[in-house]
């Protein structure tokens, strides 16, 4: 089954980030996966370490992974973008959390969470 890009046209650096994250998450290698999360990542009360700890317990169940973005908007801070869409895990699509963001750290896009 072939990977289909998101429904909106994304800047090449954002598309590259999503493509590399997809490749890395399908390896189930937490060292590779963790590189894609910003140092100040925060999602629904979980900091980066706690979030990655939870992900490490479920990542081996991921056999299909596709991100479909429906929104990419620059934030007030020049290095942040708000995103919306879903992660498709085979037959199941999981919406991204409200106010999800990516951030550019040292020229590289990373997951930033919703900062809550």
BELLINKA-V545295 format. One record per run of one state. SS is the DSSP state (alpha for helix, beta for strand, coil for the rest). FROM is the first residue (numbers start at 1). TO is the last residue. If there is no record, write none. Layout:
# BELLINKA-V545295
ss = {SS;SS}
from = {FROM;FROM}
to = {TO;TO}
This chain:
# BELLINKA-V545295
ss = {coil;alpha;coil;alpha;coil;beta;coil;beta;alpha;coil;beta;coil;beta;coil;beta;coil;beta;coil;beta;coil}
from = {1;12;28;30;35;37;44;46;48;62;66;75;80;90;92;96;101;106;108;114}
to = {11;27;29;34;36;43;45;47;61;65;74;79;89;91;95;100;105;107;113;116}
